[in-house]
Amino acid sequence: MNRLFTPNDSVNQKFKSFPDLEIEVDMKREDLLHKEVSGNKLRKLKYNLLEAQKQGARTILTFGGAFSNHIAATAAAGQLLNLRTIGVIRGEELAEDLEKTFAHNSTLKKAHQNGMQFHFVSRQAYREKDTKAFQTQMEAIFGSYYNIPEGGTNSLAVKGTEEILTEYDTTYYHIICVAAGTGGTAAGIINTASPHQKVIVFSALKGGFMKEEIEQYTLRRDFEVVNEMTFGGYAKSDDRLIDYMNTRFRESLTIENPYGIPLEPIYTAKMMYGIEQMVESGVIKGKTRILAVHTGGLQSIAGYNKMLEKKRRLKLSYENQF
Ligand SMILES: *Cc1c(COP(=O)(O)O)cnc(C)c1O
């Protein structure tokens, strides 16, 4: 059995404590599960890849934006399992000069090196990606394939994210926090958290639709969604967030943890910032043990820093440290 299909339980590490309030915040280091198939994307791919193998599929086709962690993870997994991977990527302009695209985009470059074939489409065509017509078109080009939706979320993905929390996690902590894009990871956490635990989900997207998205994959309704911690929208940020990330990374470098805890700017940093705000404003009260899931995605930092540099903004200090 391939190692991808038997991920370990990830380790929990101290992130921050508020001794006066007796609040401890630990991080569950899902980012350390695998070097390339990172964090929750490994969890979400696991049962999909097993299903693809069971069906005898030789090709995986999936979707994403140009910096997608899911695209990166699928390409790497395909390489390891000897499956052909096709990435349908939003942005037809990226196809004009592939050399240039790869020079500017380490996510796509690495996915290409891992053997992924790209099909670049316009934003309009991308919106049609889940239609029968689009699928027929893809089959005409690439032959038959196993389809994994954008962001990797379907019910098999949620089955995988139900393996994130350990028995220890579901007894020791009072609050579990997780960031959400499609909500598939949050659904798996909610499904396996204990009744006494509160799950707080931090949406990375603007708009109030995340609760409904998650409810497609869970029967529980007693979880909370924070929609106001996006720093202006998906993948947006300001200097405050970048400075926070640099500060917490520096503080996380200790004798016991010489590699520290690097956060990425799209999901986990906004969650941690949000948790600290909830503690400081008294929304989260004292004597509380909090577990926040580090869902990985550190591959996006290099591309994000390029963008920050272009805009002459404050950069992340730890691009090359892991
Ligand atoms: C994709 C991703 C998420 C969001 O996961 P969903 O299951 O789509 O909600 C969170 N964190 C990181 C680092 C991710 O790459």
The ligand as an SDF file (V2000), in Angstrom:
LIG
                    3D

 15 15  0  0  0  0  0  0  0  0999 V2000
   -7.5940   24.0310    0.3820 C   0  0  0  0  0  0  0  0  0  0  0  0
   -7.1470   24.5370    1.7020 C   0  0  0  0  0  0  0  0  0  0  0  0
   -8.0600   24.8190    2.7300 C   0  0  0  0  0  0  0  0  0  0  0  0
   -9.5470   24.7180    2.5370 C   0  0  0  0  0  0  0  0  0  0  0  0
   -9.9970   23.4040    2.5310 O   0  0  0  0  0  0  0  0  0  0  0  0
  -11.5030   23.0980    2.1030 P   0  0  0  0  0  0  0  0  0  0  0  0
  -11.6750   21.6590    2.3760 O   0  0  0  0  0  0  0  0  0  0  0  0
  -11.6170   23.4200    0.6430 O   0  0  0  0  0  0  0  0  0  0  0  0
  -12.3830   23.9680    2.9080 O   0  0  0  0  0  0  0  0  0  0  0  0
   -7.5660   25.2340    3.9540 C   0  0  0  0  0  0  0  0  0  0  0  0
   -6.2590   25.3970    4.1550 N   0  0  0  0  0  0  0  0  0  0  0  0
   -5.3440   25.1590    3.1900 C   0  0  0  0  0  0  0  0  0  0  0  0
   -3.9260   25.3960    3.4840 C   0  0  0  0  0  0  0  0  0  0  0  0
   -5.7720   24.7130    1.9410 C   0  0  0  0  0  0  0  0  0  0  0  0
   -4.8580   24.4810    0.9880 O   0  0  0  0  0  0  0  0  0  0  0  0
  1  2  1  0
  2  3  1  0
  2 14  2  0
  3  4  1  0
  3 10  2  0
  4  5  1  0
  5  6  1  0
  6  7  2  0
  6  8  1  0
  6  9  1  0
 10 11  1  0
 11 12  2  0
 12 13  1  0
 12 14  1  0
 14 15  1  0
M  END
$$$$
